[in-house]
Amino acid sequence: MPKLSYLDLSDNDITKPDFTFSGRDRLPLVVNLQRNKIQVIDSATLNLLTAYSNVVFDIRANVHANWSSTGNIC
């Protein structure tokens, strides 16, 4: 079983996941953003979030969150 770091930010009324990280760890990081108020992730924010190769954002169960054909969440 692989080891993971875990950051629980669920249930915090977050509307935009505009996070930055200053260091790299060899352990993958899972950021739990479930049950917040994220409705749209624009392409600039999506590019910023996917720039981190060792970070996984869990955005399930947000307000009206679903994938559009453009790859954004709306």
MOPAC internal coordinates of N, CA, C and O (Angstrom, degrees):
PM7 1SCF
backbone

  N    0.0000 0     0.00 0     0.00 0    0    0    0
  C    1.4409 1     0.00 0     0.00 0    1    0    0
  C    1.5298 1   109.04 1     0.00 0    2    1    0
  O    1.2310 1   119.65 1   -56.06 1    3    2    1
  N    1.3377 1   118.27 1   123.94 1    3    2    1
  C    1.4674 1   119.78 1  -179.63 1    5    3    2
  C    1.5236 1   111.39 1   -70.99 1    6    5    3
  O    1.2310 1   120.84 1   -30.86 1    7    6    5
  N    1.3110 1   116.00 1   149.14 1    7    6    5
  C    1.4629 1   120.99 1   176.68 1    9    7    6
  C    1.5187 1   108.88 1   -86.14 1   10    9    7
  O    1.2310 1   121.07 1   -35.85 1   11   10    9
  N    1.3259 1   115.56 1   144.15 1   11   10    9
  C    1.4550 1   122.18 1   179.42 1   13   11   10
  C    1.5177 1   109.41 1  -134.08 1   14   13   11
  O    1.2310 1   120.76 1   -30.49 1   15   14   13
  N    1.3257 1   116.15 1   149.51 1   15   14   13
  C    1.4578 1   121.43 1   165.83 1   17   15   14
  C    1.5210 1   105.90 1   -92.81 1   18   17   15
  O    1.2310 1   120.18 1   -29.70 1   19   18   17
  N    1.3243 1   117.26 1   150.30 1   19   18   17
  C    1.4551 1   120.43 1  -173.27 1   21   19   18
  C    1.5215 1   109.41 1  -138.07 1   22   21   19
  O    1.2310 1   120.25 1   -52.17 1   23   22   21
  N    1.3305 1   117.12 1   127.83 1   23   22   21
  C    1.4556 1   123.14 1   176.86 1   25   23   22
  C    1.5196 1   107.64 1  -119.87 1   26   25   23
  O    1.2310 1   120.23 1   -65.79 1   27   26   25
  N    1.3179 1   117.17 1   114.21 1   27   26   25
  C    1.4621 1   121.91 1  -176.66 1   29   27   26
  C    1.5252 1   109.95 1   -95.81 1   30   29   27
  O    1.2310 1   120.84 1   -73.18 1   31   30   29
  N    1.3243 1   116.00 1   106.82 1   31   30   29
  C    1.4623 1   122.46 1   175.95 1   33   31   30
  C    1.5257 1   110.47 1  -115.65 1   34   33   31
  O    1.2310 1   120.35 1  -155.02 1   35   34   33
  N    1.3119 1   116.94 1    24.98 1   35   34   33
  C    1.4611 1   120.65 1  -179.24 1   37   35   34
  C    1.5242 1   110.17 1   -71.20 1   38   37   35
  O    1.2310 1   121.25 1   -24.64 1   39   38   37
  N    1.3316 1   115.22 1   155.36 1   39   38   37
  C    1.4679 1   122.77 1   175.46 1   41   39   38
  C    1.5238 1   112.93 1    57.74 1   42   41   39
  O    1.2310 1   119.97 1  -134.11 1   43   42   41
  N    1.3377 1   117.66 1    45.89 1   43   42   41
  C    1.4628 1   121.20 1  -177.80 1   45   43   42
  C    1.5221 1   114.21 1  -123.11 1   46   45   43
  O    1.2310 1   118.93 1  -169.58 1   47   46   45
  N    1.3122 1   119.65 1    10.42 1   47   46   45
  C    1.4654 1   123.41 1  -179.36 1   49   47   46
  C    1.5269 1   112.88 1    58.99 1   50   49   47
  O    1.2310 1   119.77 1  -147.86 1   51   50   49
  N    1.3247 1   118.04 1    32.14 1   51   50   49
  C    1.4605 1   122.30 1   177.18 1   53   51   50
  C    1.5241 1   108.27 1   -73.64 1   54   53   51
  O    1.2310 1   120.35 1   -50.04 1   55   54   53
  N    1.3308 1   116.94 1   129.96 1   55   54   53
  C    1.4619 1   120.64 1  -179.53 1   57   55   54
  C    1.5217 1   112.84 1  -105.38 1   58   57   55
  O    1.2310 1   119.86 1   157.18 1   59   58   57
  N    1.3389 1   117.87 1   -22.82 1   59   58   57
  C    1.4659 1   120.88 1  -179.87 1   61   59   58
  C    1.5261 1   108.84 1  -141.11 1   62   61   59
  O    1.2310 1   120.32 1   -58.31 1   63   62   61
  N    1.3142 1   116.99 1   121.69 1   63   62   61
  C    1.4707 1   119.98 1  -179.02 1   65   63   62
  C    1.5242 1   111.68 1   -84.95 1   66   65   63
  O    1.2310 1   120.31 1  -108.11 1   67   66   65
  N    1.3312 1   117.00 1    71.89 1   67   66   65
  C    1.4650 1   121.00 1  -178.66 1   69   67   66
  C    1.5315 1   109.49 1  -101.19 1   70   69   67
  O    1.2310 1   121.21 1  -104.70 1   71   70   69
  N    1.3171 1   115.29 1    75.30 1   71   70   69
  C    1.4562 1   122.18 1  -175.52 1   73   71   70
  C    1.5164 1   110.87 1  -102.68 1   74   73   71
  O    1.2310 1   120.86 1   -30.46 1   75   74   73
  N    1.3151 1   115.97 1   149.54 1   75   74   73
  C    1.4570 1   121.36 1   170.53 1   77   75   74
  C    1.5200 1   108.13 1  -130.21 1   78   77   75
  O    1.2310 1   120.98 1   -28.39 1   79   78   77
  N    1.3086 1   115.74 1   151.61 1   79   78   77
  C    1.4574 1   121.56 1  -179.53 1   81   79   78
  C    1.5132 1   108.30 1  -124.98 1   82   81   79
  O    1.2310 1   120.64 1   -40.54 1   83   82   81
  N    1.3219 1   116.38 1   139.46 1   83   82   81
  C    1.4618 1   119.61 1  -174.28 1   85   83   82
  C    1.5215 1   113.78 1  -100.12 1   86   85   83
  O    1.2310 1   119.39 1   170.46 1   87   86   85
  N    1.2793 1   118.77 1    -9.54 1   87   86   85
  C    1.4572 1   119.59 1  -178.88 1   89   87   86
  C    1.5044 1   111.30 1  -139.96 1   90   89   87
  O    1.2310 1   121.14 1   -11.05 1   91   90   89
  N    1.2902 1   115.42 1   168.95 1   91   90   89
  C    1.4629 1   119.75 1   177.27 1   93   91   90
  C    1.5076 1   107.93 1  -119.64 1   94   93   91
  O    1.2310 1   121.55 1   -41.36 1   95   94   93
  N    1.2678 1   114.63 1   138.64 1   95   94   93
  C    1.4516 1   121.66 1   176.04 1   97   95   94
  C    1.5155 1   106.61 1  -117.60 1   98   97   95
  O    1.2310 1   120.93 1   -28.00 1   99   98   97
  N    1.2960 1   115.82 1   152.00 1   99   98   97
  C    1.4612 1   116.91 1   179.23 1  101   99   98
  C    1.5191 1   111.73 1   -76.37 1  102  101   99
  O    1.2310 1   120.12 1   162.51 1  103  102  101
  N    1.3424 1   117.37 1   -17.49 1  103  102  101
  C    1.4636 1   120.39 1   176.13 1  105  103  102
  C    1.5272 1   109.58 1   -84.96 1  106  105  103
  O    1.2310 1   119.73 1   -44.64 1  107  106  105
  N    1.3152 1   118.13 1   135.36 1  107  106  105
  C    1.4629 1   120.09 1   175.01 1  109  107  106
  C    1.5302 1   110.55 1   -62.35 1  110  109  107
  O    1.2310 1   120.76 1   -33.58 1  111  110  109
  N    1.3192 1   116.16 1   146.42 1  111  110  109
  C    1.4566 1   122.60 1   178.87 1  113  111  110
  C    1.5229 1   108.92 1  -111.39 1  114  113  111
  O    1.2310 1   120.54 1   -50.89 1  115  114  113
  N    1.3243 1   116.58 1   129.11 1  115  114  113
  C    1.4591 1   122.36 1   173.49 1  117  115  114
  C    1.5267 1   107.24 1  -106.11 1  118  117  115
  O    1.2310 1   120.45 1   -57.35 1  119  118  117
  N    1.3379 1   116.74 1   122.65 1  119  118  117
  C    1.4584 1   122.26 1   178.01 1  121  119  118
  C    1.5256 1   107.23 1  -105.77 1  122  121  119
  O    1.2310 1   120.60 1   -66.78 1  123  122  121
  N    1.3215 1   116.45 1   113.22 1  123  122  121
  C    1.4581 1   122.04 1  -178.42 1  125  123  122
  C    1.5254 1   109.03 1   -86.82 1  126  125  123
  O    1.2310 1   120.87 1   -68.80 1  127  126  125
  N    1.3359 1   115.94 1   111.20 1  127  126  125
  C    1.4626 1   122.26 1   177.90 1  129  127  126
  C    1.5267 1   111.22 1  -115.18 1  130  129  127
  O    1.2310 1   120.22 1  -153.75 1  131  130  129
  N    1.3025 1   117.18 1    26.25 1  131  130  129
  C    1.4605 1   120.63 1  -178.05 1  133  131  130
  C    1.5260 1   110.83 1   -68.86 1  134  133  131
  O    1.2310 1   121.61 1   -27.74 1  135  134  133
  N    1.3257 1   114.52 1   152.26 1  135  134  133
  C    1.4581 1   123.49 1   175.67 1  137  135  134
  C    1.5300 1   112.80 1    55.59 1  138  137  135
  O    1.2310 1   120.80 1  -134.56 1  139  138  137
  N    1.3230 1   116.08 1    45.44 1  139  138  137
  C    1.4534 1   122.18 1   171.48 1  141  139  138
  C    1.5213 1   107.68 1  -110.00 1  142  141  139
  O    1.2310 1   119.78 1    21.53 1  143  142  141
  N    1.3128 1   118.03 1  -158.47 1  143  142  141
  C    1.4662 1   121.48 1  -178.22 1  145  143  142
  C    1.5235 1   111.45 1  -119.98 1  146  145  143
  O    1.2310 1   120.81 1  -141.28 1  147  146  145
  N    1.3229 1   116.05 1    38.72 1  147  146  145
  C    1.4599 1   121.19 1   179.19 1  149  147  146
  C    1.5236 1   108.16 1   -79.22 1  150  149  147
  O    1.2310 1   120.76 1   -62.26 1  151  150  149
  N    1.3348 1   116.15 1   117.74 1  151  150  149
  C    1.4581 1   120.16 1   179.21 1  153  151  150
  C    1.5141 1   112.11 1  -109.42 1  154  153  151
  O    1.2310 1   120.04 1   143.37 1  155  154  153
  N    1.3332 1   117.54 1   -36.63 1  155  154  153
  C    1.4585 1   121.75 1  -176.79 1  157  155  154
  C    1.5221 1   108.96 1  -135.13 1  158  157  155
  O    1.2310 1   120.75 1   -44.69 1  159  158  157
  N    1.3146 1   116.18 1   135.31 1  159  158  157
  C    1.4582 1   121.32 1   168.88 1  161  159  158
  C    1.5203 1   105.91 1  -118.42 1  162  161  159
  O    1.2310 1   120.70 1   -70.17 1  163  162  161
  N    1.3345 1   116.26 1   109.83 1  163  162  161
  C    1.4640 1   119.72 1  -178.69 1  165  163  162
  C    1.5207 1   110.39 1   -72.68 1  166  165  163
  O    1.2310 1   120.75 1   -12.76 1  167  166  165
  N    1.3145 1   116.16 1   167.24 1  167  166  165
  C    1.4658 1   120.16 1  -173.88 1  169  167  166
  C    1.5249 1   112.49 1   -64.28 1  170  169  167
  O    1.2310 1   119.31 1   145.96 1  171  170  169
  N    1.3385 1   118.92 1   -34.04 1  171  170  169
  C    1.4696 1   120.65 1   178.68 1  173  171  170
  C    1.5255 1   110.80 1   -65.48 1  174  173  171
  O    1.2310 1   120.33 1   136.21 1  175  174  173
  N    1.3308 1   116.97 1   -43.79 1  175  174  173
  C    1.4662 1   120.71 1   178.15 1  177  175  174
  C    1.5140 1   110.69 1   -67.33 1  178  177  175
  O    1.2310 1   120.33 1   139.64 1  179  178  177
  N    1.3269 1   116.98 1   -40.36 1  179  178  177
  C    1.4618 1   120.73 1   178.65 1  181  179  178
  C    1.5256 1   110.93 1   -61.80 1  182  181  179
  O    1.2310 1   120.14 1   138.27 1  183  182  181
  N    1.3249 1   117.34 1   -41.73 1  183  182  181
  C    1.4649 1   120.89 1   177.00 1  185  183  182
  C    1.5213 1   111.45 1   -63.21 1  186  185  183
  O    1.2310 1   120.19 1   139.80 1  187  186  185
  N    1.3267 1   117.25 1   -40.20 1  187  186  185
  C    1.4644 1   121.13 1   178.10 1  189  187  186
  C    1.5226 1   110.75 1   -63.87 1  190  189  187
  O    1.2310 1   120.43 1   135.73 1  191  190  189
  N    1.3331 1   116.79 1   -44.27 1  191  190  189
  C    1.4668 1   120.64 1  -178.27 1  193  191  190
  C    1.5209 1   112.30 1   -67.34 1  194  193  191
  O    1.2310 1   120.22 1   143.29 1  195  194  193
  N    1.3162 1   117.18 1   -36.71 1  195  194  193
  C    1.4612 1   119.59 1  -177.75 1  197  195  194
  C    1.5264 1   112.72 1   -84.13 1  198  197  195
  O    1.2310 1   120.04 1   177.82 1  199  198  197
  N    1.3241 1   117.52 1    -2.18 1  199  198  197
  C    1.4701 1   120.89 1   177.38 1  201  199  198
  C    1.5266 1   111.80 1   -72.35 1  202  201  199
  O    1.2310 1   120.37 1   161.44 1  203  202  201
  N    1.3195 1   116.89 1   -18.56 1  203  202  201
  C    1.4588 1   121.33 1  -179.63 1  205  203  202
  C    1.5215 1   108.79 1   -90.91 1  206  205  203
  O    1.2310 1   120.27 1   -67.15 1  207  206  205
  N    1.3168 1   117.08 1   112.85 1  207  206  205
  C    1.4604 1   119.76 1  -175.08 1  209  207  206
  C    1.5202 1   113.12 1   -77.19 1  210  209  207
  O    1.2310 1   119.76 1   162.42 1  211  210  209
  N    1.3017 1   118.07 1   -17.58 1  211  210  209
  C    1.4622 1   120.95 1  -175.78 1  213  211  210
  C    1.5257 1   112.41 1  -110.45 1  214  213  211
  O    1.2310 1   120.10 1  -163.18 1  215  214  213
  N    1.3460 1   117.42 1    16.82 1  215  214  213
  C    1.4590 1   121.78 1  -177.05 1  217  215  214
  C    1.5247 1   109.16 1  -122.59 1  218  217  215
  O    1.2310 1   120.54 1   -47.66 1  219  218  217
  N    1.3301 1   116.58 1   132.34 1  219  218  217
  C    1.4618 1   122.85 1   177.19 1  221  219  218
  C    1.5223 1   107.62 1  -118.62 1  222  221  219
  O    1.2310 1   120.64 1   -52.57 1  223  222  221
  N    1.3356 1   116.39 1   127.43 1  223  222  221
  C    1.4560 1   121.92 1   178.06 1  225  223  222
  C    1.5203 1   108.60 1  -102.88 1  226  225  223
  O    1.2310 1   120.27 1   -57.08 1  227  226  225
  N    1.3226 1   117.09 1   122.92 1  227  226  225
  C    1.4611 1   122.50 1   177.77 1  229  227  226
  C    1.5218 1   107.58 1   -99.35 1  230  229  227
  O    1.2310 1   120.22 1   -74.28 1  231  230  229
  N    1.3280 1   117.18 1   105.72 1  231  230  229
  C    1.4614 1   121.39 1  -175.54 1  233  231  230
  C    1.5273 1   112.36 1  -111.90 1  234  233  231
  O    1.2310 1   120.77 1  -159.29 1  235  234  233
  N    1.3162 1   116.12 1    20.71 1  235  234  233
  C    1.4649 1   118.65 1   178.97 1  237  235  234
  C    1.5248 1   110.69 1   -64.06 1  238  237  235
  O    1.2310 1   121.13 1   -23.20 1  239  238  237
  N    1.3184 1   115.44 1   156.80 1  239  238  237
  C    1.4656 1   124.29 1   173.52 1  241  239  238
  C    1.5205 1   112.75 1    61.26 1  242  241  239
  O    1.2310 1   120.29 1  -137.89 1  243  242  241
  N    1.3357 1   117.06 1    42.11 1  243  242  241
  C    1.4527 1   121.11 1   172.69 1  245  243  242
  C    1.5183 1   108.76 1   -99.07 1  246  245  243
  O    1.2310 1   120.19 1   -10.15 1  247  246  245
  N    1.3234 1   117.24 1   169.85 1  247  246  245
  C    1.4498 1   122.76 1  -178.12 1  249  247  246
  C    1.5226 1   109.51 1   -62.23 1  250  249  247
  O    1.2310 1   119.91 1   -65.98 1  251  250  249
  N    1.3024 1   117.77 1   114.02 1  251  250  249
  C    1.4652 1   124.40 1   177.67 1  253  251  250
  C    1.5226 1   113.00 1    53.75 1  254  253  251
  O    1.2310 1   119.33 1  -151.03 1  255  254  253
  N    1.3051 1   118.89 1    28.97 1  255  254  253
  C    1.4700 1   120.63 1  -177.35 1  257  255  254
  C    1.5205 1   110.42 1   -76.50 1  258  257  255
  O    1.2310 1   120.91 1   -57.65 1  259  258  257
  N    1.3138 1   115.87 1   122.35 1  259  258  257
  C    1.4592 1   121.85 1   170.68 1  261  259  258
  C    1.5227 1   108.42 1  -156.27 1  262  261  259
  O    1.2310 1   120.59 1   -19.98 1  263  262  261
  N    1.3212 1   116.47 1   160.02 1  263  262  261
  C    1.4599 1   120.41 1  -177.37 1  265  263  262
  C    1.5167 1   109.77 1   -84.65 1  266  265  263
  O    1.2310 1   120.72 1   -44.67 1  267  266  265
  N    1.3202 1   116.22 1   135.33 1  267  266  265
  C    1.4585 1   120.58 1   174.23 1  269  267  266
  C    1.5211 1   109.14 1   -96.23 1  270  269  267
  O    1.2310 1   120.47 1    -6.37 1  271  270  269
  N    1.3069 1   116.70 1   173.63 1  271  270  269
  C    1.4609 1   120.24 1  -179.41 1  273  271  270
  C    1.5235 1   112.11 1   -68.91 1  274  273  271
  O    1.2310 1   119.70 1   165.05 1  275  274  273
  N    1.3328 1   118.17 1   -14.95 1  275  274  273
  C    1.4631 1   121.20 1   179.29 1  277  275  274
  C    1.5180 1   111.94 1   -86.05 1  278  277  275
  O    1.2310 1   120.02 1   175.27 1  279  278  277
  N    1.3206 1   117.57 1    -4.73 1  279  278  277
  C    1.4590 1   120.57 1  -178.74 1  281  279  278
  C    1.5091 1   112.93 1    89.31 1  282  281  279
  O    1.2310 1   120.20 1   177.53 1  283  282  281
  N    1.3237 1   117.22 1    -2.47 1  283  282  281
  C    1.4607 1   120.64 1   176.71 1  285  283  282
  C    1.5148 1   109.41 1   -90.22 1  286  285  283
  O    1.2310 1   120.77 1   -16.30 1  287  286  285
  N    1.2800 1   116.13 1   163.70 1  287  286  285
  C    1.4553 1   120.37 1   173.54 1  289  287  286
  C    1.5109 1   107.05 1   -96.69 1  290  289  287
  O    1.2310 1   121.04 1   -49.06 1  291  290  289
  N    1.3153 1   115.62 1   130.94 1  291  290  289
  C    1.4574 1   117.63 1  -179.70 1  293  291  290
  C    1.5103 1   110.22 1  -140.47 1  294  293  291
  O    1.2310 1   120.10 1   180.00 1  295  294  293

